[in-house]
Amino acid sequence: MHRQVLTITLILLMFNVFGRDEGSTTDDSGLAFEDKLAACAACHGVNGDAPLAPDYPVLAGQYKDYLQSALSDYKTGRRQHIIMNMQVEALQLSDSDIERLSAYFASKSGVVGLGE
């Protein structure tokens, strides 16, 4: 299952890289922020409210500082999850990327009525 998710993510990321607008700027990793956002969306949904698998978290509406802390911990290896650790490394997330991704998903509406 995890291998399939990683394969799908990489395919979507490659599609987004090659299909990107000429105006998109890339960083040292060669990826634009939109590419990194698309990689997150592959598993968590465009707005972070439609996870690919039931054990993947909803990111929409989470606190920004919580998301920043989680992504930073994946980056340093303090927090372990095989897909997330590889994803953060493959995307070469900078502190600025982590801040922007966290702000993006925190600004989205969380899932309402999930426990009902």
N, C-alpha and C positions, 0 to 999 in steps of 0.2 A: 504494500500500500504506500509506504513512504517513498519507495523508489518511483512509483507511478506519479506521485504528487510532484516530486522533484523534476521528473522528466517533463511533465506538463508545464511546470513553472518555467523551466529553461526554454521550452518551445515558445511559450507566450512571450517571454522576455526577448528571445531572438526575433520574433515577429514584430514586436513593438520597436526594437532597435532599428530594424530595417525599414519599417513603415513610418518612422518618425518624421515630423516636419523639419524642414531645413533650418528653421529658426530656433530649434531646441539647442540648448547649450549642454555640453558634457563636462564632466570633471576629470580628474586624473584616472579614474577607472574606465573612462570612455563611455560612461552611461549618463544620460540626462536624468534629472530628478523624476521625470515622468516614467522613465524606464523602471526605476526603482519602485515607484508607486505601483506600476503595473505588476511587478513581481509580487508585491504584497497582496494585491487584489486577486491574483491567481488562486490563492488559498483562502483569503479572508473576505473576498467580495470587493467590488469597486468602492463601496462606502464603508467597508469593514463590518457589514451587518449580515453577510451571507457566507459563513464559513463552508468550505468544501467538504469537511468531515465534521461529525458531531463533537469530536474531541478537540477541534480547533476553536480558539476563543473568538468571540465577537469583539472587535476592536472599537467599533463605533460607540461614541459616548463615554469611553473610558477616560479617566483623568490623564491629562497630558504628562504630568510628572511621573505617573505610574508607567505609561508607555515608554517614556524616555529611559526610565530606570531599567525596565525589562530589556529593551533593545541594547542598551549599554552593557548590561550584564551578559547578554548573548555574545556581544562583541568581544568582551574580555574573557569569556569562558566561565565566568562566575555562575551563570545560569546555563544549564545543559538541556538541550533538545536537539537531536541529530539534524533535523531539517533546518531549524532556526539558526543554529550555529553555522551550518554550511551556507545558508542563504545570506546571512550578515557578512560572512567572509567573501562570498562570491560577488556580492553587490558592492563590496568595499565601502560600506556605509561610513560616512564621516559624522562628526558630532553635529554638523549642520544638517545633514540628511536626517539624522535621528530626531533632531528638533523639529524639522519640517514634517516628517512623517507622523510624529506624535501629535503635532498641532492639527494636521489634516484629519486624522481619525478621531481625535478628541472633539473636533468641531461638528462631527456628524451625529445625527440622532441615534441614540441607542435603540435596541430592540425593545418594543413596548409589549407588555402582556405575555412575555415568554414563559413565565411561571404559572400562568393561569390555565 
